[in-house]
Amino acid sequence: MTTPSPLLARPGAVAVEPGPEVPRTVAAHYGDPLREQRLLAEGAGLVDRSDRDVLSIPGADRLSWLHSITSQHVAQLVDGVGSETLVLSPHGHVEHHLVVAELAGTTWVDVEPGAGPALLAFLERMRFMLRVEPHLVTDDRALLSLVGPGADAALAAAGLPVPAEPYAVEPLGEGWVRRMPAIGNGTAVVHDLLVPRAEVDALADRLGVPLAGAAAHEALRVEARRPRFGVDNDHRTIPNELEWLRTAVHLDKGCYRGQETVARVHNLGRPPRRLVLLHLDGVSEDLPAPGEPVLAGPRTVGRVGSVVRHHELGVVALALVKQSVAQGTALTVAGSTAAIDPDDAAPALDDTQVAARNRVRAVRSGTIG
């Protein structure tokens, strides 16, 4: 989508910095990023996320087809329910992250800005003779997010449906409302609203809540440790290293591409890296870029993804670090000192995982056959 959102014309709007595949189409903030963060953390605000790519997938075979080529159990997804799922490489590396909504005979998928064409090309290659018709509809549909502890009340006051549980989907005219897991400290409710682009202005006015920029949403997403595809992962990332193992992978479903890696690492209980929240000293005006190395002395022990200025936590980042990096290790990122958040200590293995790991070591050493 290359046309700027109508909400970018609202007073105070400052556009997000464009990427190689994504032009300036939505607002990073509306004049006061930190105040907008507090709004989402304590009240309710509307975030323009209409730069996300959207696909519609009608067709009688859509759910069984998606089930066979992605990581989540979606074969029996019922009307009015959403999910998250992944496309993995044969070696289990994450290639696409999809957020799904099933409604009225169509499966809707939204993905990161600029990721839609590559996903559509992959889906087209996997169609074979099945009754599925994936389409990229970003030019016609826009995704907005109503965020905050007051989000439910704001929907109700506007006379709009209020999904009660995470991933529940309710119809909204020619679109829908989908509840997502909360962000921030766990109290900032998120409702995604998919609407025709021509109705974005009218919906914003109907909801009657202040606008908040993408930067505010990003800060609360980082606080909640929710990864963003293309930013918080790299070409080596497997689901086990991120919370996607919990939200976008079904560990008991049948075969899909990359499943062997996911299952093996899960059974051993120790993925190569883990996602942590890093606290940076915040001295520099320039934030580290995604992909910047995390150093322990001269040694590279990870990479940063999203880096934000949080209204309470200061400068924080999501980072993938090696499992061997202990809590309290002195770290640096782009010259700034960094520390792993106390809540992100490496989890202990359970008895089953310890036994599996010991067996692998024994096989490798030749102790047992």
C-alpha positions in Angstrom: 0.0 0.0 0.0 1.6 3.3 -1.2 -1.2 5.8 -0.5 -0.9 7.6 2.8 -3.6 6.8 5.4 -6.1 9.6 5.9 -5.2 9.6 9.6 -1.7 10.9 8.5 -3.5 14.2 7.7 -4.7 14.6 11.3 -3.2 17.4 13.4 0.3 16.7 14.7 0.9 13.6 12.7 4.6 12.7 12.0 5.1 9.8 9.5 7.0 6.7 10.3 10.4 6.5 8.7 10.1 4.6 5.4 11.7 1.3 4.8 13.0 -0.2 1.6 9.6 -1.8 0.8 7.4 0.5 2.9 6.7 4.2 2.1 5.5 6.8 4.6 1.9 5.8 5.0 1.1 5.9 8.8 1.9 8.1 11.7 4.8 7.3 14.1 3.2 9.8 16.6 0.9 12.8 16.8 3.2 15.2 18.5 3.9 13.5 21.9 5.1 9.9 21.8 5.5 9.4 25.5 2.1 10.9 26.3 0.6 8.6 23.6 2.3 5.6 25.3 0.7 6.5 28.7 -2.6 6.8 26.9 -2.4 3.3 25.6 -1.1 2.0 29.0 -3.8 3.7 31.1 -6.8 4.6 28.9 -7.6 3.9 25.2 -6.2 5.1 21.9 -6.5 4.2 18.3 -3.4 3.2 16.4 -3.2 3.4 12.6 -1.6 0.1 11.5 -3.0 0.3 7.9 0.5 -0.2 6.5 0.2 -3.9 7.3 -0.4 -6.2 4.3 -3.8 -8.0 4.2 -4.7 -11.1 2.3 -8.1 -12.8 1.9 -8.3 -16.5 1.2 -11.7 -17.9 0.2 -12.2 -21.4 -1.0 -13.5 -24.7 0.3 -10.1 -26.1 1.0 -8.6 -23.0 2.6 -8.3 -24.3 6.2 -7.0 -27.8 5.5 -4.6 -26.3 3.0 -3.2 -23.7 5.5 -3.1 -26.5 8.1 -0.8 -28.5 5.9 1.7 -25.8 5.1 1.9 -23.8 8.4 2.7 -24.5 12.0 -0.6 -24.0 13.7 -3.6 -26.4 14.0 -6.1 -24.5 11.8 -7.9 -27.3 10.0 -10.9 -27.0 12.3 -10.8 -23.3 12.9 -14.4 -22.3 13.5 -16.2 -19.2 12.3 -15.5 -16.2 14.5 -12.1 -17.4 15.7 -8.6 -16.2 14.8 -5.0 -17.5 15.5 -1.4 -17.0 14.7 0.7 -19.3 12.5 4.1 -19.5 10.9 5.6 -20.6 7.6 8.9 -22.4 8.3 11.8 -23.4 6.1 12.6 -27.2 5.8 15.1 -26.6 8.6 12.6 -24.9 10.9 13.6 -21.3 10.4 10.8 -18.7 10.4 9.9 -17.4 6.9 6.5 -15.7 7.6 4.4 -14.8 10.6 0.7 -14.7 9.9 -2.2 -13.4 12.1 -5.4 -15.0 11.1 -9.2 -14.3 11.3 -11.8 -16.8 10.1 -15.1 -15.3 9.2 -18.1 -16.1 6.9 -16.3 -18.5 4.6 -13.1 -16.5 4.2 -9.8 -16.7 6.0 -8.2 -13.3 6.5 -4.4 -13.0 7.0 -2.5 -9.8 8.0 1.3 -9.6 8.0 4.1 -7.1 8.4 4.2 -4.1 6.0 5.8 -5.2 2.7 5.7 -8.9 3.6 2.4 -9.6 1.7 3.7 -10.1 -1.9 6.3 -12.7 -0.8 3.7 -14.6 1.2 1.3 -14.5 -1.7 3.9 -15.8 -4.0 4.6 -18.7 -1.6 0.9 -19.5 -1.2 0.4 -19.5 -5.0 3.2 -22.0 -5.4 1.5 -24.3 -2.8 -2.0 -24.2 -4.3 -1.7 -27.2 -6.6 -5.3 -28.2 -7.6 -6.9 -27.2 -4.3 -10.0 -24.9 -4.1 -8.3 -21.8 -2.6 -8.0 -18.3 -4.0 -5.5 -16.1 -2.0 -5.6 -12.4 -2.9 -3.6 -9.4 -1.6 -6.2 -6.8 -0.6 -4.1 -4.2 1.1 -5.2 -1.5 -1.2 -8.8 -2.0 -0.2 -8.6 -2.9 3.5 -7.0 -1.2 6.4 -6.1 -2.6 9.9 -6.4 -0.3 12.9 -5.8 -1.3 16.6 -7.8 0.0 19.5 -5.4 -0.3 22.5 -5.7 0.2 26.3 -7.5 -0.9 29.4 -10.5 1.2 28.2 -10.7 -0.5 24.8 -13.7 -2.7 25.6 -15.6 0.3 26.9 -14.7 2.4 23.9 -16.0 -0.3 21.5 -19.2 -0.7 23.5 -19.8 3.1 23.7 -19.5 3.3 19.9 -22.1 0.6 19.5 -19.5 -1.9 18.0 -19.1 -5.6 18.9 -16.7 -6.4 21.7 -14.9 -9.8 21.3 -14.6 -11.4 24.8 -11.5 -13.7 24.4 -8.1 -13.4 22.7 -8.4 -14.3 19.0 -12.2 -14.1 19.0 -13.5 -12.4 15.9 -16.8 -10.4 15.4 -18.2 -9.1 12.2 -18.0 -5.4 11.6 -19.8 -4.3 8.4 -17.6 -5.4 5.5 -14.8 -6.2 8.0 -14.3 -7.5 11.5 -13.0 -6.9 15.1 -10.5 -9.3 16.5 -9.3 -9.4 20.1 -5.5 -10.0 20.5 -3.4 -10.8 23.5 -2.8 -7.7 25.7 0.4 -5.8 25.5 2.3 -3.4 27.8 2.2 -4.9 31.4 -0.7 -7.1 30.4 -3.5 -4.7 30.9 -3.5 -2.9 27.6 -6.2 -4.8 25.7 -5.8 -4.9 21.9 -8.7 -5.0 19.4 -7.7 -5.2 15.7 -10.3 -3.7 13.4 -10.3 -4.5 9.6 -12.3 -2.0 7.6 -12.5 -0.8 4.0 -10.0 2.0 3.5 -12.7 4.4 2.6 -14.2 4.0 6.1 -11.0 4.7 8.2 -11.8 8.4 8.9 -15.4 7.6 9.8 -14.4 4.8 12.1 -11.8 6.9 13.9 -14.5 9.6 14.5 -17.1 7.1 15.6 -14.8 5.5 18.2 -14.1 9.0 19.6 -10.8 8.1 21.3 -7.5 9.9 20.8 -5.1 8.8 18.1 -1.7 7.3 19.1 1.1 6.6 16.8 2.9 3.4 15.8 5.7 4.3 18.2 3.5 4.0 21.2 2.2 0.6 20.1 5.8 -0.5 19.5 6.8 0.5 23.0 4.1 -1.5 24.7 4.7 -4.4 22.3 8.3 -4.5 23.3 7.4 -4.3 27.0 5.2 -7.4 26.5 8.0 -9.3 24.7 5.9 -9.8 21.6 8.3 -10.2 18.7 7.8 -8.6 15.3 8.6 -10.5 12.2 11.5 -9.1 10.2 12.8 -7.1 13.2 13.1 -9.4 16.2 14.2 -12.5 14.2 16.9 -13.2 11.6 17.4 -15.9 9.0 18.4 -18.5 11.7 15.5 -17.9 14.1 13.4 -21.0 15.0 10.0 -20.7 16.8 11.4 -22.2 20.0 13.5 -19.0 20.5 10.4 -16.8 20.7 7.0 -16.7 22.2 5.7 -17.9 18.8 6.2 -21.4 20.1 3.3 -20.7 22.4 1.1 -18.5 20.2 1.7 -19.7 16.6 2.8 -23.4 16.9 0.7 -26.5 17.7 3.2 -29.1 19.1 0.8 -32.1 18.6 -0.4 -31.5 15.0 0.7 -33.6 12.1 3.6 -33.1 9.7 4.5 -29.7 8.3 7.6 -28.2 6.9 10.2 -27.6 9.6 8.3 -29.6 12.2 11.2 -31.9 13.0 13.4 -29.1 14.1 10.7 -27.6 16.3 9.9 -30.9 18.0 13.5 -31.9 18.5 14.5 -28.6 20.1 11.3 -28.6 22.2 11.9 -32.1 23.6 15.5 -31.2 24.4 14.3 -28.0 26.1 17.2 -25.8 25.1 16.9 -23.7 21.9 20.2 -22.0 20.8 19.0 -18.5 21.8 16.2 -16.9 23.8 14.3 -13.6 23.5 15.0 -11.2 26.4 14.2 -7.6 27.3 17.4 -5.5 27.5 17.7 -2.3 29.5 20.1 0.1 27.8 21.7 3.1 29.4 20.0 5.5 27.1 22.9 8.0 26.9 23.0 8.2 23.2 20.4 10.1 21.2 20.6 7.5 18.4 19.0 4.2 19.2 20.8 1.0 18.0 19.5 -0.4 14.7 17.9 -3.9 14.5 20.6 -6.5 14.0 23.2 -4.6 16.1 25.4 -7.1 17.9 25.0 -7.7 21.6 28.5 -8.0 23.1 29.8 -9.6 26.3 33.3 -8.0 26.3 34.7 -8.6 22.8 32.4 -11.6 22.2 29.2 -11.4 20.2 26.5 -13.2 22.2 23.3 -12.0 20.4 21.6 -9.4 18.3 19.1 -6.7 19.1 15.7 -6.3 17.3 13.2 -3.7 18.3 14.6 -0.7 20.3 12.3 1.8 21.9 12.1 4.7 24.4 9.5 3.5 26.9 7.7 6.0 29.1 8.5 4.1 32.3 11.4 1.7 31.5 13.6 4.1 29.5 15.5 2.7 26.5 14.7 -1.0 26.1 15.2 -3.5 23.4 14.2 -7.0 22.5 17.2 -9.2 21.8 18.0 -12.7 20.9 20.9 -13.9 23.1 22.7 -17.2 23.5 21.3 -19.5 26.2 24.7 -19.4 27.8 24.4 -15.7 28.6 23.7 -15.7 32.4 21.5 -13.2 34.2 23.8 -10.3 35.4 26.3 -10.6 32.5 27.8 -7.2 31.6 26.6 -6.5 28.0 27.0 -3.7 25.5 25.1 -2.7 22.4 26.5 0.0 20.1 28.6 1.4 22.9 25.7 1.5 25.4 25.8 -0.7 28.5 22.9 -3.2 28.6 21.4 -5.6 31.2 18.9 -8.4 30.8 15.6 -7.8 32.6 15.4 -9.8 35.8 12.2 -11.5 34.6 14.0 -13.0 31.6 16.4 -15.4 33.3 16.9 -18.6 31.4 14.2 -21.2 32.3 15.2 -24.4 34.0 14.8 -27.7 32.2 12.1 -30.1 33.5 12.9 -33.8 34.2 11.8 -35.0 30.8 13.9 -32.5 29.0 16.9 -33.3 31.2 16.5 -37.0 30.4 16.2 -36.3 26.6 19.3 -34.1 26.7 21.3 -36.7 28.5 20.3 -39.4 26.0 21.4 -37.2 23.1 24.7 -36.6 24.8 25.1 -40.4 25.4 24.4 -41.2 21.8 26.9 -38.6 20.6 29.6 -39.9 22.9 29.0 -43.5 22.0 27.9 -44.6 25.4 24.7 -46.0 24.1 23.6 -46.9 20.5 
